[in-house]
């Protein structure tokens, strides 16, 4: 049994929700310094497993590799095992309330653009430190890049959902 379909803000299907996620990532791309855009993109992407958790049919669960799981069983762990970026998005979404800028984000004419990057001193605005234990080439991730990767991964993963004739994509 699945949860009753509820349409909120014009979002009725997982495809509708992916459009919302895509729009949030595009907004972030347009202004990587806007904390609201970053928060919206991270939060939207983080909630895809929540959306799926209660709304998948048995056929859809099978298509995504969730065979044998019951409606309501957490799906986030299953997907996070496949893609560690999903856990990173969840960690950021859960920790966003602790976010503190480490340097000013004011734009200075002639700086912060071009080949040196978008942020102060050429650093992207949403720079994610993956840990001091990592080599310098692997230590940092960029919030926008992370959002793009996660959105692309979800699009690919959810394209596995097959809908028999007459059935809608009302996940």
N, C-alpha and C positions, 0 to 999 in steps of 0.2 A: 504494500500500500504506500502511496506517495502522498505528500502534503497537498492540500488543495491549491490549485493555481491561484496566485494572487498577482494582480498587475499593479505595480507601484511605479509611478513616474514613467509610464509607458514601457516598462521592462517586464516582458511576459515570458521570455524564453532565454535560454543560455546564449543564443545568438545576439539577442538584444543586449544582454549584459556584457558580452564581449565588445559590442559597439561602444558601450559606455566606457569600458576599460581602455579601448583604443583612443577614444576622444580624450580621456584623462592623460594618456601618454603623449598624445600630440600637443596638448596644452603645456605639459612639462617641457617638451622639446622647444616650444616657442619662447619659454622663459624659465630657464633652469634655475634661476635665482628665486623664483616664487615658491615659498614654502607651502602655500595652499595647494598649488598644482602638484608639487611633489607628494604631499600628504594624500591628495585625492587619488593619484595614480597608484601609490603603494597600497593604500587602503582598499581600493577597488580590486586590484590584482590579488590581494591577500584573501578576499572573501569569495573567490571562485569555488574553493572546496566547500565552503559553507553552503553556497548556492546548490551545489551538486548533492551534498550529503542527504538531503531529504526529498529531492525532486526527481531522482533517477528511477526509471522503471527497471524491472529485472533484466530486460533485454539490453538496456543501456548500461547497466552495471556490468553485464557480461562483456559488452563491447569495449569497455574501458579497463577490463582485467579485474574487476571487483567481484567476480563470480564467487558465490557463497557468502558474501557479506550481506548484512541485513540493512534495510532502510534505517537510517539513524546512526549506523556504525560510522565512526570517523573515517573520512576518506583522505584527510590531509596527510596522515602518516604514510599512507600508501603512495601518494604522489610525491611527497618529499623524499622518499627513498629513491625515486626515479630522477629527481631533479633537485639538487641542493640549493639552487637559486630560490626555490619556493620557501624553504626554511629561512633563508636570508630576508626575503620579503616579509615573512611573518614576524621575524625578530625586529625588523625595522618598524613595522606597523605597530607592534606591541610596545616598542620603546620610543616611539615618536614623541611622547609627552616629555621625555628627558632630553630632547634635542636642544643643543646649544651651538650657536655659530662659533667657530674657532677663529675667524677673522672677518673683518667687515666685508660686505658684499656690494658696497657702493661702486658704481662704474666710473672709471676715470677715462676720459677721452683718449683714444689711442691705445689703451691697454685692455686686456681681458677679451681680446677678440683675435681672430686670425689663427695662425699656426700655434700660438702659445696656449690656447684653451679659452674657456669662457669665464672662468672665475679669477679671483685675485691671485696674482703670481702665477697665472696660467693653469691653476688647478680648477677642475670642475666644481660647481657649487655644491652638489650633493656627492661628496667623496666618502666612500665607505672603507674604513680601515678593517681589513680581514685578519689583522693580528701581527704583532711584532715578530712572531716566529716564522713568518713567511718571508721568502726572498723578496727584495725590493720590486722585482718584476711581477710578482704575484700578490703583493700585499694590498693593493688598492683596487677598488671597483668604483664605477661611476653609477650613481642612482638612475640616470636616464638609460644608460646601457643595460642595467639590470632590468628595468621595467620593459624595455624592448625585447630582451631575451625571454622573459617570463611570458609576456603577451604572445610572442611567436610560438613558444612551447605549448601554451594552452590552446592556441588555434589548431596546431597540429594534433595534439592529443584529443581534442574534442571533435575533430573531423572524423574520428573513428565511430562516432555515434551514427548508427544506421536507423533509418526511419522507414518502416514498412508503408506500403501504399495506403494513403488515407490517414496516416498518423502524422501529427505535426511535431515540430521541434520544440515542444512545450516542456522543456526539462525543468 
